[in-house]
Amino acid sequence: MRWAWLVLRILLFVICSVGGYLIAAQMDTLARFWWAPWAGLMAGVLFALAALSVEKLIKHIPLKVIAGGTIGLVVGLSIAKLISFTFTGLENPTIRVAIYVILSCIIGYMGMVLGSIKIEELRVPNWPWFGRATVRGGQVKILDTSVIIDGRIADIVETGFLSGSLVIPEFVLQELQHIADSSDSTRRVRGRRGLDVIRRLQQEELADVRIERQDFENLSDVDAKLVALALRLNAKIVTNDYNLSKVAEVQGIRVLNINQLANALKPVVLPGEVLRLQILKEGKEQGQGIAYLEDGTMVVVENASRYLGREVEVSVTSILQTTAGRLIFTTIKDAELSRHQH
């Protein structure tokens, strides 16, 4: 497929350059200059380069936006033409042309901008040329690295609660690949799990998943690139990253946080409730152990650092709800503590 595009681009340059050469050679005003045909050839090459630049600019814009902008432009130019008829009585043709050009620029521009924005409010039938995202409905949603590694996005999409087109930027794929190739075993497992989640979304066709090739070379931070891409595509960001959520919201981008959804749906753990958990690591305070519920909620266990890697029964003492998530504080049950001590 890539060679076909290469052939088309070569044909574009050949046609534009030869066309420019012939046009300049046939123009009476330029025929007496020996360099005129070659200047026409160079002009044709420049037109071909401009066409390729426009291609790079618009190929990432959704088809619905392009269609809306085109319709708005046509309507705007038609209105400008109608208004210009009121100035046909002017004797000076230069003024009439100038007025028409100004009206066309102003009203045509307004029509193009309004058309590309307001097309989203139009309920279009399931026409295939608008793509599967239109058929399924919903706004474009960009997945970040954290929500892909988390894995719950596939289950949410499978239930039908998350509709629309899911966009995975290529720079997020590169970050996942970097994590999957890490020398740290934990990071390596997380990266591979993220790649498996993407493969599941694609193979099971749970949603319209597309890889976005657009990059922002002037930005080095992945979060900054996600925000820039969301602004350009007028998309939402699906993430578990608290800091990314806040940065995006400040810039007017809608954010779907899977952790917030999980906190809203999961049953409440009450003080006094007994849980059986595995102590995975030491906490920040002396003697504390850290465990996690199945949904990823952190559980702080007092006096549990000595039981790293073991399963213990704990009793919930208090629950702290923070903006970053929910924290559960527990203590080891007396019976469990006595059994290990003996």
Helices and strands as residue ranges (DSSP letters): H 2-26, H 36-58, H 63-84, G 85-87, H 93-118, G 119-121, G 128-130, H 131-136, E 141-143, H 145-150, H 152-159, E 165-169, H 170-180, H 185-203, E 208-212, H 222-233, E 236-239, H 242-250, E 255-257, H 258-265, E 274-278, E 281-282, E 289-292, E 298-302, G 305-307, E 311-322, E 325-332, H 334-341
